[in-house]
Amino acid sequence: MDAETQLAEFVARFSPEVQDRIRDCRSKVEARFPTAVQLIYDNYNFLVISFGPTDRPSDVVLSLAAYASGLNLNFLQRGPELPDPASILRGTGKVVRNVRLDAQEDLDRPEVIALIDAADALASVPIGKSERRRVIIKSVSAKQRPRR
């Protein structure tokens, strides 16, 4: 089974509303970074679609993390350093910050676009430097929280 088919099965476990949000937001991020390498993790708490320039997890710049009731956009490198004049970033950790996505249109908000651009600019290797789009299933947890 190829990675896209497997990812479609992971997404199908969510409610129809969250499925649509996952697909729509993934499409928006893919349009912004068409050559990004996507690393997929179907973990205990979240289905994570990570975007980076290589297949190395340490190079991932941002990710979509889906859970039963929603979707977050995570900034995985230097999150606290991102300029956030609208104060939309959530989190208090040393590295990661996130924004809740209630609809795909949230990715079109100027403050979210600015965060995405800043995250890519601050990344050790920007997503824009990736050469070839790939989708790779990195891990699947045997035990998971309900997705609906």
Buried (B, 14 or more C-beta within 10 A) or exposed (E): EEBEEBBEEBBEBBEEEBBBBBBBBBEBBBEBBEBBBBBBBBBEEBBBBBBBBBBEEEBBBBBBBBBBEBBBBBBBBBBBEBEBEEEBBEBEEEEBBBBEBEEBEBBEBEBBEBBBBBBBEBBEBBBBEBEEEBBEBBEEEEEBEEBE
